[in-house]
């Protein structure tokens, strides 16, 4: 059994940040669960464009307020506590936080922890990471 | 993109209960994500014995207070907001809630929604469900 505490990991090297978000990697590929699990905090007033071409991701809002726009359909959905979105079609999207958002995220295949967002908002597929 | 709201689903047939817990299935196997995602609420003062012999499960505490005992090692860990446990060895365990626990749970392989806890605390493997 693995037991980890977000409040300890947020100040460790399992917390990955850019200027406007921090993602604490509670579970990564090498934990052997077949998915990764992250608690991601998006700064109030920030906007993010992502497209996980090689991953499925689900995102559950624990706290905060914002919206998500599906760039394929143009539809926008409110994000508030209890709302989950799942990118079952690797949907390109824009995520906006009006108030700081805290989100519980699951990735399949699991993130290894070495990915960076590429210019198109994606993470590289696992086989490219292994090659690099 | 799938968008669902816990606060709507908790009063629908996606909410599965027994006397002392309710699990709202935000994502199930047929959503095609490769994992299932549940928000599970455990009644204050309840105790649960589970052993997911055929699944990996991670559980993140959103709110509440309790503890988990690993029945293989005898170790007990406090559960409070921010703590996650991951049953990477299909660990048999006892989960106790002192205050109502709200937990974000990921299962791999994904739960189909038709499972029931068997006498040993497990869910049946997917192939047995398909045969039944």
Interface residues (C-beta under 8 A of the other chain):
Chain A: X1 X2 X3 X4 X5 X6 X7 X26 X27 X31 X32 X33 X34 X35 X37 X39 X56 X58 X60 X62 X68 X70 X72 X73 X75 X77 X82 X83 X84 X85 X86 X87 X88 X89 X91 X93 X104 X106 X108
Chain B: X1 X2 X3 X4 X5 X6 X7 X26 X27 X31 X32 X33 X34 X35 X37 X39 X56 X58 X60 X62 X68 X70 X72 X73 X75 X77 X82 X83 X84 X85 X86 X87 X88 X89 X91 X93 X104 X106 X108
